[in-house]
């Protein structure tokens, strides 16, 4: 794991592009205690490992009204001690209610390869990117790809994955997270284009 896909690497370089700047980095070995003690993140929180290998489950958790979900996170914490990775960092951030849609975008170096929608508001909605959204995302890619590349976030000859969201009534595009190819679902992307880019 080369560090390109760490959330902290992404935030340090293009923090102004992130969906949510109100994040915290906590060790896996202590994060459920901190969340239980300081419920300042809102009812729903987004949790993912800092590293790009997705060594723990990622997603949005309803931790303050669901004992089951908080218990699940405590089990992840307990496993980290038992298996020896309690010092690894996780990212905690409040869930953003203004999300309209979410998309997965694949790049080979600084070249866009293919993409897919995977969320529509709160609901999973896996389908090709609609024309209206496609125009918006292509414009965002055109204006921001040089900065992402110059920041070292799109390594040459390597497949990278950006999850982005369209938010608010002004339809702003914001980065949710960055992932490595081998931990990323392809959803409804063009598999032929991905196969060609992978060789």
Secondary structure, DSSP 8 states (H G I E B T S, - for coil): --STT-HHHHHHHHGGGBS-S-EEEEEGGGHHHHHHH---S-SEEEEEESSTT--S--EEEE-SS-HHHHHHHHHHHHHHHHHT-TT-EEEEEE--TTEEEEEEEEEETTEEEEEEEEEETTEEEEE---HHHHHHHHHHHHHHHHHHHHTT-S-TT-EEEEEEEEETTTTEEEEEEEEEGGG---TTS-HHHHHHHH-
